[in-house]
Amino acid sequence: MNAQRDARTLTRSLWRVAAYGLLILMALIFLIPVYMVVVTSLKEAAEAGREATAWDLPSKLNFESFETVWNDLSPNLRNSFLLVTAATAISALVGSMNGYVLAKWRVPGASIFFPLMLFGMFIPYQAILIPLFKFMDNVNLYGGLPGLVLVHVVYGIPITTLIFRNFYVDIPNELLEAGAIDGAGFFGIYTKLVFPLSLPGFVVVVIWQFTQIWNEFLFAVTLVKDRWQPITVPLAETAGGISVDWNQPMAGAILAALPTLLVYIIMGRWFIRGLLAGSIKG
């Protein structure tokens, strides 16, 4: 019996070692592009352009590419921060109120209206780009950040509504009924009871919307003029042309990726918890 138990223990240990080894290997493969971006960004322009030494560490650390990229792209970074802050806040607030209504209030036609709203999640950007461009031009919103904020808010409402509706389903109806008995109306119940319980839902929505809006390129390049373009547009342009100093696009990629990375680091531990809210019953 002891020999069989020892054999099972050894087998489990070997499987565990193999599993961790495979995970480490996959992580290393995943990190190869990150290595290339960081190493290339720290090289001088001439060294970064040599294909033969592309995998080598820089012979001398060079931070001039980061200084150059920061001077060139800092206005666009400001535009991106303004864009994601406004669009994320508005779409999260509207989605929260929509989710509250659809989860806890009896709305005539909600069974039809809600699926139609979710249908907006599956409309590709390219399908509505031309009519959207004409509409934005007709209402004098083309070329600036307010129009781009509006577009991302409208496109974000379906997913934010779905996330908050699934989250609010778990809030006991008795809690809301107690608030109504105390004299609270629609906004009173929302602001004093529902909103304070919504932190996990807001974390999920903020991470989702921040990432989607920050990384979006198509609307940014077609609906906004040069002065108000977010970071993704000039970053793509730095890699264009006949002659490219590859250390600068790589430095720009790091600079553009840092905000979303920091959001995940700061709020990541609440992300899965909020994402699963409403999905497990009992």
Backbone hydrogen bonds in HBPLUS format (Angstrom, degrees):
<---DONOR---> <-ACCEPTOR-->    atom                        ^
c    i                          cat <-CA-CA->   ^        H-A-AA   ^      H-
h    n   atom  resd res      DA  || num        DHA   H-A  angle D-A-AA Bond
n    s   type  num  typ     dist DA aas  dist angle  dist       angle   num
A0005-ARG N   A0001-MET O   2.89 MM   4  6.16 161.8  1.92 152.8 158.0     1
A0006-ASP N   A0002-ASN O   2.85 MM   4  6.00 156.8  1.90 144.9 151.7     2
A0007-ALA N   A0003-ALA O   2.92 MM   4  6.10 147.6  2.02 140.3 149.3     3
A0008-ARG N   A0004-GLN O   2.93 MM   4  6.24 157.7  1.98 150.5 155.8     4
A0009-THR N   A0005-ARG O   2.92 MM   4  6.14 159.1  1.96 147.9 154.2     5
A0010-LEU N   A0006-ASP O   2.90 MM   4  6.08 156.7  1.96 144.4 150.7     6
A0011-THR N   A0007-ALA O   2.88 MM   4  6.10 153.8  1.95 145.3 152.8     7
A0012-ARG N   A0008-ARG O   2.90 MM   4  6.17 163.9  1.92 152.6 156.3     8
A0013-SER N   A0009-THR O   2.96 MM   4  6.16 155.3  2.02 145.5 152.8     9
A0014-LEU N   A0010-LEU O   2.90 MM   4  6.13 156.6  1.95 148.0 154.2    10
A0015-TRP N   A0011-THR O   2.92 MM   4  6.19 160.8  1.96 152.3 157.4    11
A0016-ARG N   A0012-ARG O   2.89 MM   4  6.09 153.0  1.97 145.1 152.9    12
A0017-VAL N   A0013-SER O   2.87 MM   4  6.13 161.2  1.91 150.9 155.7    13
A0018-ALA N   A0014-LEU O   2.86 MM   4  6.08 159.4  1.91 148.7 154.8    14
A0019-ALA N   A0015-TRP O   2.84 MM   4  6.01 155.9  1.90 145.9 152.7    15
A0020-TYR N   A0016-ARG O   2.92 MM   4  6.14 167.6  1.94 154.2 157.0    16
A0021-GLY N   A0017-VAL O   2.84 MM   4  5.95 152.7  1.92 144.3 153.0    17
A0022-LEU N   A0018-ALA O   2.90 MM   4  6.10 154.8  1.96 146.1 152.3    18
A0023-LEU N   A0019-ALA O   2.94 MM   4  6.21 156.6  1.99 147.8 154.5    19
A0024-ILE N   A0020-TYR O   2.88 MM   4  6.08 159.5  1.92 149.1 154.4    20
A0025-LEU N   A0021-GLY O   2.95 MM   4  6.15 157.7  2.00 145.6 151.9    21
A0026-MET N   A0022-LEU O   2.92 MM   4  6.16 161.0  1.96 150.7 155.3    22
A0027-ALA N   A0023-LEU O   2.90 MM   4  6.10 153.0  1.97 145.8 153.8    23
A0028-LEU N   A0024-ILE O   2.92 MM   4  6.19 155.9  1.98 149.3 155.4    24
A0029-ILE N   A0025-LEU O   2.97 MM   4  6.27 157.9  2.02 149.3 155.4    25
A0030-PHE N   A0026-MET O   2.89 MM   4  6.09 156.3  1.95 145.6 152.4    26
A0031-LEU N   A0027-ALA O   2.94 MM   4  6.14 140.5  2.10 142.5 153.2    27
A0032-ILE N   A0029-ILE O   3.31 MM   3  5.40 159.4  2.35 102.5 108.6    28
A0035-TYR N   A0031-LEU O   2.90 MM   4  6.19 156.9  1.95 156.3 162.7    29
A0036-MET N   A0032-ILE O   3.02 MM   4  6.34 161.0  2.05 155.9 160.4    30
A0037-VAL N   A0033-PRO O   2.93 MM   4  6.15 158.6  1.98 150.0 155.5    31
A0038-VAL N   A0034-VAL O   2.99 MM   4  6.18 172.5  2.00 156.0 157.7    32
A0039-VAL N   A0035-TYR O   2.90 MM   4  5.97 171.3  1.91 156.2 159.2    33
A0040-THR N   A0036-MET O   2.97 MM   4  5.88 163.4  2.00 143.2 148.6    34
A0041-SER N   A0037-VAL O   3.01 MM   4  6.06 153.9  2.08 144.6 151.9    35
A0042-LEU N   A0039-VAL O   3.22 MM   3  5.39 138.9  2.40 100.3 111.1    36
A0043-LYS N   A0040-THR O   3.21 MM   3  5.33 166.1  2.23 107.9 111.8    37
A0062-ASN N   A0042-LEU O   2.88 MM  20  4.91 139.5  2.04 131.1 139.5    38
A0048-ALA N   A0044-GLU O   2.85 MM   4  5.99 157.4  1.90 160.5 167.8    39
A0049-GLY N   A0045-ALA O   3.20 MM   4  6.33 133.2  2.43 140.3 150.6    40
A0050-ARG N   A0047-GLU O   3.28 MM   3  5.54 166.3  2.30 108.5 112.6    41
A0054-ALA N   A0051-GLU O   3.32 MM   3  5.05 165.7  2.34 106.7 105.8    42
A0056-ASP N   A0053-THR O   3.12 MM   3  5.22 149.0  2.22 103.2 112.6    43
A0066-PHE N   A0063-PHE O   3.17 MM   3  5.47 125.0  2.49 102.2 114.6    44
A0067-GLU N   A0063-PHE O   3.25 MM   4  6.67 156.3  2.31 148.0 154.5    45
A0068-THR N   A0064-GLU O   2.86 MM   4  6.10 160.6  1.89 153.5 158.5    46
A0069-VAL N   A0065-SER O   2.91 MM   4  6.03 165.5  1.93 147.6 152.0    47
A0070-TRP N   A0066-PHE O   2.86 MM   4  5.92 155.5  1.92 143.3 150.6    48
A0071-ASN N   A0067-GLU O   3.04 MM   4  6.22 160.9  2.08 145.9 150.7    49
A0072-ASP N   A0068-THR O   3.03 MM   4  6.25 150.0  2.12 145.5 154.0    50
A0073-LEU N   A0069-VAL O   2.77 MM   4  5.74 160.0  1.81 154.6 159.7    51
A0074-SER N   A0070-TRP O   2.98 MM   4  5.30 136.2  2.18 141.3 143.6    52
A0076-ASN N   A0073-LEU O   3.01 MM   3  5.20 117.7  2.41 103.6 119.1    53
A0077-LEU N   A0073-LEU O   2.87 MM   4  6.18 147.4  1.98 154.2 165.0    54
A0078-ARG N   A0074-SER O   3.01 MM   4  6.24 154.6  2.07 147.3 153.2    55
A0079-ASN N   A0075-PRO O   3.02 MM   4  6.36 153.0  2.09 141.2 148.4    56
A0080-SER N   A0076-ASN O   2.93 MM   4  6.19 153.9  2.00 144.6 151.3    57
A0081-PHE N   A0077-LEU O   2.95 MM   4  6.23 157.5  2.00 151.2 156.8    58
A0082-LEU N   A0078-ARG O   2.96 MM   4  6.21 163.2  1.98 153.6 158.1    59
A0083-LEU N   A0079-ASN O   2.87 MM   4  6.03 159.0  1.92 147.8 154.3    60
A0084-VAL N   A0080-SER O   2.88 MM   4  6.05 179.2  1.88 157.4 157.3    61
A0085-THR N   A0081-PHE O   2.98 MM   4  5.88 156.5  2.04 143.6 150.7    62
A0086-ALA N   A0082-LEU O   3.14 MM   4  6.17 170.7  2.15 145.9 148.9    63
A0087-ALA N   A0083-LEU O   2.92 MM   4  5.96 168.2  1.94 158.9 161.4    64
A0088-THR N   A0084-VAL O   2.93 MM   4  5.52 154.0  2.00 132.5 140.8    65
A0089-ALA N   A0085-THR O   3.11 MM   4  6.02 161.4  2.14 139.8 145.6    66
A0090-ILE N   A0086-ALA O   3.02 MM   4  6.13 169.6  2.03 154.1 157.1    67
A0091-SER N   A0087-ALA O   3.01 MM   4  5.95 166.0  2.03 145.5 150.0    68
A0092-ALA N   A0088-THR O   2.93 MM   4  5.86 152.4  2.01 143.1 151.1    69
A0093-LEU N   A0089-ALA O   3.05 MM   4  6.16 160.1  2.09 145.0 150.2    70
A0094-VAL N   A0090-ILE O   2.94 MM   4  6.10 171.1  1.95 157.9 160.4    71
A0095-GLY N   A0091-SER O   2.88 MM   4  5.80 157.4  1.93 138.8 146.2    72
A0096-SER N   A0092-ALA O   2.88 MM   4  5.95 147.3  1.99 140.2 149.2    73
A0097-MET N   A0093-LEU O   3.10 MM   4  6.38 160.6  2.14 149.2 153.1    74
A0098-ASN N   A0094-VAL O   2.91 MM   4  6.12 160.3  1.94 151.0 157.3    75
A0099-GLY N   A0095-GLY O   2.84 MM   4  5.92 161.4  1.87 145.7 151.1    76
A0100-TYR N   A0096-SER O   2.95 MM   4  6.13 151.8  2.03 143.5 151.3    77
A0101-VAL N   A0097-MET O   3.02 MM   4  6.23 161.3  2.05 148.5 152.6    78
A0102-LEU N   A0098-ASN O   2.92 MM   4  6.13 170.5  1.93 157.6 160.1    79
A0103-ALA N   A0099-GLY O   2.93 MM   4  5.86 138.8  2.10 139.3 149.5    80
A0104-LYS N   A0100-TYR O   3.00 MM   4  5.88 153.6  2.07 146.4 152.1    81
A0105-TRP N   A0101-VAL O   2.96 MM   4  5.02 145.3  2.08 136.7 140.0    82
A0110-ALA N   A0107-VAL O   3.08 MM   3  5.43 149.0  2.18 142.4 136.9    83
A0112-ILE N   A0109-GLY O   3.07 MM   3  5.39 146.3  2.18 106.6 116.4    84
A0113-PHE N   A0109-GLY O   2.80 MM   4  5.96 167.8  1.81 159.1 163.4    85
A0114-PHE N   A0110-ALA O   2.94 MM   4  5.64 169.6  1.95 143.5 146.7    86
A0116-LEU N   A0112-ILE O   3.27 MM   4  6.43 156.8  2.33 145.6 152.3    87
A0117-MET N   A0113-PHE O   2.93 MM   4  6.18 147.9  2.04 148.1 157.5    88
A0118-LEU N   A0114-PHE O   2.98 MM   4  6.29 158.0  2.03 153.1 158.9    89
A0119-PHE N   A0115-PRO O   2.94 MM   4  6.14 135.7  2.14 139.0 151.0    90
A0120-GLY N   A0117-MET O   3.10 MM   3  5.63 148.7  2.21 109.4 117.4    91
A0121-MET N   A0118-LEU O   2.92 MM   3  5.56 157.8  1.97 118.0 124.4    92
A0122-PHE N   A0119-PHE O   3.08 MM   3  5.64 152.7  2.16 114.5 121.7    93
A0127-ALA N   A0124-PRO O   3.15 MM   3  5.56 138.6  2.33 107.1 117.5    94
A0128-ILE N   A0125-TYR O   3.20 MM   3  5.83 146.6  2.32 114.3 122.0    95
A0132-LEU N   A0128-ILE O   2.90 MM   4  5.80 150.1  1.99 146.8 156.5    96
A0133-PHE N   A0129-LEU O   2.85 MM   4  5.99 153.5  1.92 145.8 152.9    97
A0134-LYS N   A0130-ILE O   3.06 MM   4  6.38 162.1  2.10 155.9 159.8    98
A0135-PHE N   A0131-PRO O   2.89 MM   4  6.06 157.1  1.94 146.4 153.1    99
A0136-MET N   A0132-LEU O   2.88 MM   4  6.06 168.5  1.90 155.4 158.0   100
A0137-ASP N   A0133-PHE O   3.05 MM   4  6.21 152.0  2.13 144.0 151.7   101
A0138-ASN N   A0134-LYS O   2.94 MM   4  6.13 152.8  2.01 145.9 153.2   102
A0139-VAL N   A0135-PHE O   3.06 MM   4  6.31 148.2  2.16 152.6 160.1   103
A0141-LEU N   A0136-MET O   2.83 MM   5  4.99 161.9  1.87 161.4 159.5   104
A0140-ASN N   A0137-ASP O   3.28 MM   3  5.09 161.8  2.31 102.4 105.3   105
A0143-GLY N   A0223-LEU O   2.94 MM  80  5.70 158.1  1.99 150.9 147.2   106
A0225-LYS N   A0143-GLY O   3.15 MM  82  4.60 172.8  2.15 105.4 107.6   107
A0149-VAL N   A0145-LEU O   2.81 MM   4  6.01 156.8  1.86 162.4 169.5   108
A0150-LEU N   A0146-PRO O   3.00 MM   4  6.23 158.1  2.04 145.8 151.3   109
A0151-VAL N   A0147-GLY O   3.04 MM   4  6.33 156.7  2.10 146.6 152.4   110
A0152-HIS N   A0148-LEU O   3.11 MM   4  6.35 165.5  2.13 149.7 152.6   111
A0153-VAL N   A0149-VAL O   2.91 MM   4  6.10 149.8  2.00 150.0 159.2   112
A0154-VAL N   A0150-LEU O   2.99 MM   4  6.19 168.2  2.00 154.4 156.6   113
A0155-TYR N   A0151-VAL O   2.98 MM   4  6.18 163.5  2.00 150.6 155.6   114
A0156-GLY N   A0152-HIS O   2.88 MM   4  5.79 131.4  2.12 132.6 144.9   115
A0156-GLY N   A0153-VAL O   3.14 MM   3  5.02 128.0  2.42  91.6 105.7   116
A0157-ILE N   A0153-VAL O   3.03 MM   4  6.14 130.7  2.28 148.1 158.5   117
A0160-THR N   A0156-GLY O   3.08 MM   4  6.18 166.0  2.10 161.7 166.2   118
A0161-THR N   A0157-ILE O   2.86 MM   4  5.81 157.8  1.91 152.1 158.2   119
A0162-LEU N   A0158-PRO O   3.05 MM   4  6.24 159.3  2.09 146.5 151.9   120
A0163-ILE N   A0159-ILE O   3.04 MM   4  6.23 163.8  2.07 148.9 152.7   121
A0164-PHE N   A0160-THR O   3.04 MM   4  6.18 169.6  2.05 150.3 153.2   122
A0165-ARG N   A0161-THR O   2.85 MM   4  5.92 156.1  1.90 149.7 157.1   123
A0166-ASN N   A0162-LEU O   3.10 MM   4  6.24 166.9  2.12 149.8 152.6   124
A0167-PHE N   A0163-ILE O   3.09 MM   4  6.30 142.1  2.24 138.5 149.4   125
A0168-TYR N   A0164-PHE O   2.82 MM   4  5.99 160.1  1.86 155.4 159.3   126
A0169-VAL N   A0165-ARG O   3.17 MM   4  6.26 133.9  2.39 145.3 155.2   127
A0171-ILE N   A0168-TYR O   3.10 MM   3  5.33 157.3  2.15 108.0 115.0   128
A0175-LEU N   A0172-PRO O   3.19 MM   3  5.56 138.1  2.37 104.7 114.3   129
A0177-GLU N   A0173-ASN O   2.87 MM   4  6.15 157.6  1.92 154.7 162.1   130
A0178-ALA N   A0174-GLU O   2.89 MM   4  6.02 148.2  2.00 140.1 148.0   131
A0179-GLY N   A0175-LEU O   3.19 MM   4  6.47 150.0  2.28 138.1 145.6   132
A0180-ALA N   A0176-LEU O   2.98 MM   4  6.31 150.6  2.07 146.1 154.1   133
A0181-ILE N   A0177-GLU O   2.91 MM   4  6.17 152.5  1.98 146.9 154.2   134
A0182-ASP N   A0178-ALA O   3.07 MM   4  6.32 145.5  2.20 141.3 150.1   135
A0184-ALA N   A0179-GLY O   3.04 MM   5  5.55 158.0  2.09 155.5 149.1   136
A0183-GLY N   A0180-ALA O   3.00 MM   3  5.12 156.0  2.06 103.5 110.3   137
A0189-ILE N   A0185-GLY O   2.90 MM   4  6.00 164.1  1.93 154.2 156.6   138
A0190-TYR N   A0186-PHE O   3.12 MM   4  6.31 157.0  2.17 143.0 149.9   139
A0191-THR N   A0187-PHE O   2.86 MM   4  5.91 172.9  1.87 149.9 152.2   140
A0192-LYS N   A0188-GLY O   3.01 MM   4  5.84 158.5  2.06 144.0 150.2   141
A0193-LEU N   A0189-ILE O   2.96 MM   4  5.30 145.6  2.08 131.3 139.2   142
A0194-VAL N   A0189-ILE O   3.06 MM   5  6.44 160.6  2.10 150.5 156.7   143
A0195-PHE N   A0190-TYR O   2.68 MM   5  5.67 170.2  1.69 167.4 167.3   144
A0197-LEU N   A0194-VAL O   3.03 MM   3  5.43 140.2  2.20 110.8 122.2   145
A0198-SER N   A0195-PHE O   3.06 MM   3  5.14 165.4  2.08 114.1 117.6   146
A0202-PHE N   A0198-SER O   2.92 MM   4  6.13 159.7  1.96 161.2 167.9   147
A0203-VAL N   A0199-LEU O   2.93 MM   4  6.14 152.1  2.01 155.4 162.9   148
A0204-VAL N   A0200-PRO O   3.21 MM   4  6.49 162.5  2.24 148.9 151.8   149
A0205-VAL N   A0201-GLY O   3.04 MM   4  6.26 168.1  2.06 151.3 154.7   150
A0206-VAL N   A0202-PHE O   2.81 MM   4  5.84 163.2  1.84 149.4 154.3   151
A0207-ILE N   A0203-VAL O   3.03 MM   4  6.16 169.5  2.04 151.7 154.5   152
A0208-TRP N   A0204-VAL O   2.93 MM   4  6.06 166.7  1.95 151.8 156.2   153
A0209-GLN N   A0205-VAL O   2.81 MM   4  5.85 172.6  1.82 155.6 157.6   154
A0210-PHE N   A0206-VAL O   2.83 MM   4  5.66 158.1  1.88 143.8 151.3   155
A0211-THR N   A0207-ILE O   3.08 MM   4  6.06 164.6  2.11 143.3 147.7   156
A0212-GLN N   A0208-TRP O   2.98 MM   4  6.15 168.8  1.99 153.5 157.1   157
A0213-ILE N   A0209-GLN O   2.89 MM   4  5.86 170.9  1.90 154.2 157.2   158
A0214-TRP N   A0210-PHE O   2.92 MM   4  5.83 158.2  1.97 143.4 150.6   159
A0215-ASN N   A0211-THR O   3.12 MM   4  6.10 158.4  2.17 145.6 150.6   160
A0216-GLU N   A0213-ILE O   3.37 MM   3  5.21 149.5  2.47  96.0 104.5   161
A0221-VAL N   A0217-PHE O   2.93 MM   4  6.09 147.9  2.04 156.2 163.5   162
A0222-THR N   A0218-LEU O   3.21 MM   4  6.31 136.7  2.40 143.9 154.8   163
A0223-LEU N   A0219-PHE O   2.88 MM   4  5.50 157.3  1.93 150.7 153.9   164
A0228-TRP N   A0225-LYS O   3.02 MM   3  5.78 139.6  2.19 122.6 132.0   165
A0229-GLN N   A0226-ASP O   3.37 MM   3  5.32 172.0  2.38 106.6 108.7   166
A0233-VAL N   A0230-PRO O   3.37 MM   3  6.26 145.5  2.49 122.7 128.1   167
A0235-LEU N   A0231-ILE O   3.11 MM   4  6.05 150.9  2.20 150.5 159.4   168
A0236-ALA N   A0232-THR O   3.16 MM   4  6.22 149.9  2.25 136.2 142.4   169
A0237-GLU N   A0233-VAL O   3.15 MM   4  6.46 148.9  2.25 145.6 154.8   170
A0238-THR N   A0234-PRO O   3.05 MM   4  6.28 134.0  2.27 142.3 152.3   171
A0239-ALA N   A0236-ALA O   3.33 MM   3  5.73 149.3  2.43 105.5 113.3   172
A0240-GLY N   A0237-GLU O   3.12 MM   3  5.16 164.4  2.15 107.0 110.7   173
A0248-GLN N   A0245-ASP O   2.98 MM   3  5.92 151.0  2.07 129.0 134.7   174
A0250-MET N   A0246-TRP O   3.38 MM   4  6.39 159.8  2.42 141.0 146.7   175
A0251-ALA N   A0247-ASN O   3.01 MM   4  6.11 150.6  2.10 137.0 145.3   176
A0252-GLY N   A0248-GLN O   2.84 MM   4  6.04 156.2  1.90 151.9 159.0   177
A0253-ALA N   A0249-PRO O   2.85 MM   4  6.06 145.5  1.97 140.7 150.0   178
A0254-ILE N   A0250-MET O   3.08 MM   4  6.38 156.1  2.14 146.6 151.8   179
A0255-LEU N   A0251-ALA O   2.99 MM   4  6.23 162.5  2.02 148.1 153.2   180
A0256-ALA N   A0252-GLY O   2.86 MM   4  6.04 153.3  1.93 147.2 154.3   181
A0257-ALA N   A0253-ALA O   2.93 MM   4  6.03 139.6  2.10 141.2 151.9   182
A0258-LEU N   A0254-ILE O   3.11 MM   4  6.18 137.7  2.30 149.3 157.7   183
A0261-LEU N   A0257-ALA O   3.11 MM   4  6.23 159.0  2.15 155.9 162.4   184
A0262-LEU N   A0258-LEU O   2.86 MM   4  6.04 159.2  1.90 158.9 163.6   185
A0263-VAL N   A0259-PRO O   3.01 MM   4  6.27 152.7  2.08 146.9 154.4   186
A0264-TYR N   A0260-THR O   3.09 MM   4  6.35 160.1  2.13 148.8 152.8   187
A0265-ILE N   A0261-LEU O   2.97 MM   4  6.22 155.4  2.03 147.6 155.0   188
A0266-ILE N   A0262-LEU O   2.91 MM   4  6.03 164.9  1.93 152.4 155.8   189
A0267-MET N   A0263-VAL O   2.92 MM   4  5.88 164.4  1.94 149.9 154.9   190
A0268-GLY N   A0264-TYR O   2.69 MM   4  4.60 125.4  1.98 132.1 138.0   191
A0270-TRP N   A0267-MET O   3.19 MM   3  5.84 148.7  2.30 116.4 124.4   192
A0271-PHE N   A0268-GLY O   2.98 MM   3  4.98 149.3  2.07 102.4 112.2   193
A0274-GLY N   A0270-TRP O   2.98 MM   4  6.05 158.8  2.02 147.0 152.3   194
A0275-LEU N   A0271-PHE O   2.82 MM   4  5.98 149.4  1.91 147.6 157.7   195
A0276-LEU N   A0272-ILE O   2.99 MM   4  6.10 149.7  2.08 149.8 154.9   196
A0277-ALA N   A0274-GLY O   3.26 MM   3  5.10 150.8  2.35  95.0 103.6   197
A0279-SER N   A0276-LEU O   2.98 MM   3  5.39 164.0  2.01 134.7 135.8   198
